[in-house]
Amino acid sequence: MKDEIDKKVLEAFRKIDETIDVSAPSPQTISLLIKEKHEAHIKSVKRELCLFLLIALVIISLLLLLLTNAPLIYGFIQVVGIIGVTFYGLYKARKRNREDLYI
């Protein structure tokens, strides 16, 4: 039974070998394939470089914007902190007064 399966497989491979040309590709074909792959690689590298430069410029622009507006941002953070602490203190004082009423 195994021999029959092996014979059928070998016969199928022989038929495939007869119908398909399995000769080595010509040097022109190989050089054309290499040239196409090289061009695709160069295009990919250029695209990656452009994206890298674009992202780097965006990051640098944001950092410069942050540094030039640093005093405004610092002042805003201080004001928000003062307001937040004031409201937190008032909230805690009210809560403490309510607890004192229940004692």
C-alpha positions as CSV (number, residue, x, y, z in Angstrom):
1,M,0.0,0.0,0.0
2,K,2.8,2.4,0.9
3,D,4.6,1.4,-2.3
4,E,1.5,2.3,-4.4
5,I,1.3,5.7,-2.8
6,D,5.0,6.3,-3.4
7,K,4.6,5.3,-7.1
8,K,1.7,7.7,-7.5
9,V,3.6,10.5,-5.9
10,L,6.7,9.9,-8.1
11,E,4.5,9.7,-11.2
12,A,2.8,13.0,-10.3
13,F,6.2,14.6,-9.8
14,R,7.4,13.3,-13.2
15,K,4.3,14.8,-14.9
16,I,5.0,18.1,-13.2
17,D,8.7,18.0,-14.3
18,E,7.6,17.3,-17.9
19,T,5.1,20.2,-18.1
20,I,7.2,22.9,-16.3
21,D,10.6,24.1,-17.5
22,V,13.0,23.9,-14.6
23,S,16.0,25.2,-16.3
24,A,18.2,27.8,-14.6
25,P,17.2,31.5,-15.2
26,S,19.3,33.5,-17.5
27,P,21.7,36.1,-16.2
28,Q,19.6,38.9,-17.7
29,T,16.6,37.7,-15.8
30,I,18.5,37.6,-12.5
31,S,20.1,41.0,-13.0
32,L,16.6,42.4,-13.8
33,L,15.2,40.9,-10.6
34,I,18.1,42.3,-8.6
35,K,17.7,45.7,-10.2
36,E,13.9,45.8,-9.3
37,K,14.6,44.8,-5.7
38,H,17.3,47.4,-5.4
39,E,15.0,50.2,-6.8
40,A,12.3,49.1,-4.4
41,H,14.7,49.1,-1.5
42,I,16.0,52.6,-2.4
43,K,12.4,53.9,-2.6
44,S,11.6,52.4,0.8
45,V,14.7,53.9,2.4
46,K,13.9,57.3,0.9
47,R,10.3,57.1,2.3
48,E,11.6,56.1,5.7
49,L,14.1,58.9,5.7
50,C,11.4,61.5,4.8
51,L,9.1,60.3,7.6
52,F,12.0,60.4,10.1
53,L,12.9,63.9,9.1
54,L,9.2,65.0,9.2
55,I,8.7,63.5,12.7
56,A,12.0,65.0,13.9
57,L,11.0,68.5,12.6
58,V,7.6,68.2,14.4
59,I,9.3,67.2,17.6
60,I,11.8,70.0,17.4
61,S,9.1,72.6,16.5
62,L,7.0,71.5,19.5
63,L,10.0,71.7,21.8
64,L,10.9,75.2,20.5
65,L,7.3,76.3,21.0
66,L,7.3,74.9,24.5
67,L,10.6,76.7,25.3
68,T,9.5,80.0,23.9
69,N,6.2,79.9,25.8
70,A,7.7,78.4,29.0
71,P,7.0,81.5,31.1
72,L,3.3,81.5,30.1
73,I,3.0,77.8,30.8
74,Y,4.8,78.2,34.1
75,G,2.5,81.0,35.1
76,F,-0.6,79.0,34.0
77,I,0.5,76.0,36.1
78,Q,1.1,78.3,39.1
79,V,-2.4,79.8,38.8
80,V,-4.1,76.4,38.4
81,G,-2.1,75.2,41.4
82,I,-3.1,78.1,43.6
83,I,-6.8,77.8,42.6
84,G,-6.7,74.1,43.2
85,V,-5.1,74.3,46.6
86,T,-7.6,77.0,47.6
87,F,-10.6,75.0,46.6
88,Y,-9.2,71.9,48.2
89,G,-8.6,73.8,51.5
90,L,-12.2,75.2,51.4
91,Y,-13.5,71.7,50.8
92,K,-11.6,70.2,53.7
93,A,-12.6,73.0,56.0
94,R,-16.3,72.5,55.2
95,K,-15.9,68.8,55.7
96,R,-14.2,69.3,59.0
97,N,-17.0,71.7,60.1
98,R,-19.7,69.2,59.2
99,E,-17.9,66.5,61.2
100,D,-17.7,68.8,64.2
101,L,-21.5,69.3,64.1
102,Y,-22.0,65.6,64.5
103,I,-19.8,65.2,67.5
